[in-house]
Every structure is written in structure tokens, then in C-alpha cells.
Amino acid sequence: MRRVALKIAYIGTNFHGYQRQPEYRTVEGELLKVLAETEIITDTWKAHYSVAGRTDKGVHSTGNVISFITDKDIYINKINGLLPNDIKIIGQAKVPYGFKVRFPLTRTYTYIQPIDPTIPIDINKIKEAMNYFIGEHYFRNFSKRNEKNSYREIISMNLEVKENVLIFKIEGKSFLWNMVRKMITALLQVGYGEIEPDCIKKLLEPEDLRRYVRLRPSSASGLILSDVYYNNIKFEEYQYAKNKFIDALKKEYVLNYQKKEVDKTLINMLKE
């Protein structure tokens, strides 16, 4: 018996989140079905199966990790051949028997936010506000739940602007539920002049302000769990699996681009 860790990439669009649910299509449900079919995992409890992140409905991943104990040989190409096109195993690592997949050293999320070029947005103010998040703070106002411990540490935040798209990258030790998406909402409010940058500082204080400042989570479709990092664990990456996943992403891109162009055409027609 040995413990293994597998890095999972998936397009979250057509999944009802990661965690298995009897009546819905989920990432975990599809994974466990194939792992059972190949007899790699026949009992999740006996296999000590666990996952780094239970992402929400619509959230994507290039770096989520599962881990379990097995005595079977693992053939990645065989497993990927049985998995649907929107899930692929893209890496594998040898890990100690006592490896705890739920407790990585850091997690990195990437958030993609298109913007309307006709509406002014202040990028400098967004970057100013981002600085308030760095370090350990009280994030209750950025979560949907009443957590026992709302202190979390943000290690770094970066913003890249490409044409009419904002690309946020956020690295932290751990995150509360909806925390990243609510952080993005607050930063966009700063950019559009709805709140001042120092409002972020107030929201990071222990006082519960959720009744007065309502931060709805930004769209799940823009969120990617892009990396989960463990100390002294090195994943062997599978380029063939990545290429197959890229093929699926290209098809998704064409479908979304068509919808975008249809929407644009409808707007122009209605303006005539």
C-alpha cells in the first residue's frame, strides 16, 4: 500500500461543484466513478481519500489535488481516457504515507474579470486597495459563513490588465468560503468609485459589517484554483494529458466566443 497525490484540472462550467452530490454532476462524482471502475479506489474511507479544495459550482481548476492510499498501479492515460473531456489528471506525486492533502503550504487563485471599456475604472485605486489585503487579517466580512476563526493570511496579490480583462492572482495560506470572490467584488467597487480604497481596511477589522456593507460574491465562472503548493512535494506533469485538456478548452472557447459575438450583434441591432 502506498499514498499517491494526483493533480486535477477541470472546467467547472457544467459541474455542480467539486463535492459529490447524488442528483448532480460533480467533479468528484466523475472522478470516483472512474477510480472505482479501474479498482484503484473501491472504498473512499478505507483509501483515506481526501481533496485539497472543494470548489463551488462553476469554479475551474488547474491545480486541485486529491490523495488516497492504494495497492494498484496507476496508469494516468487509462484513467484520463475514461474521464470526461472536462476533467483530466495532469500530474502525479509520490507522497509520504501521512501526507495531509487538505493542508497545503499555500493556495493560489486566479480571477478573470472582463470590463466594459465604455465605463471608466480606476486601476490605480484597485491596486492601492489590494495592498490592504496583504498580511494576516480578519476576513469575516468577506465570507458567507460565521467561521470559528476568520483570520487568514494573504501572501501576495497581483493584477494584470490585458485589453479589456483584469487578471487577479491571489496567494494565501487558506481561504474562507466565498472569500476570494467577495474580495474581487470589493476591489471592483473601489475601481468604479462606489467605495474608497481605505474602506477595505475597515472591512478587515473584527467588527461584523455584513448587515451594512453587502458584498455579493463575484461570478464563480471567473475563478480558477490555479495552484496548490506543498513543501518538498514535486509533481510529475503529464503534457499529453494537458494537451487533451487544452483541446477541450478550445472547444469551450469557441462556444463562448460565439455567444459573445451574438450578444454584441444583438446590442448593435437594438441600437439601430
Buried (B, 14 or more C-beta within 10 A) or exposed (E): EEBBBBBBBBBBBEBBBBBBEEEEBBBBBBBBBBBEEBEBBEEBEEBBBBBBBBBBBBBBBBBBBBBBBBEBEBEBEEBBEEBBBBBBBBBBBEBEEEBEBEEBEBBBBBBBBEBEEEEEBBEEBBBBBBEBBEEEBBBBBBBBEEBEEBEBBBBEBEBEEEEEEBBBBBBBBBBBBBBBBBBBBBBBBBBBEEBBBEBBBBBBEEEEBBEEEEBEBBBBBBBBBBBBEBEEBEBEEBEEBBEBBEEBBEEBEEEEEEEEEEEEEEEEEEEE
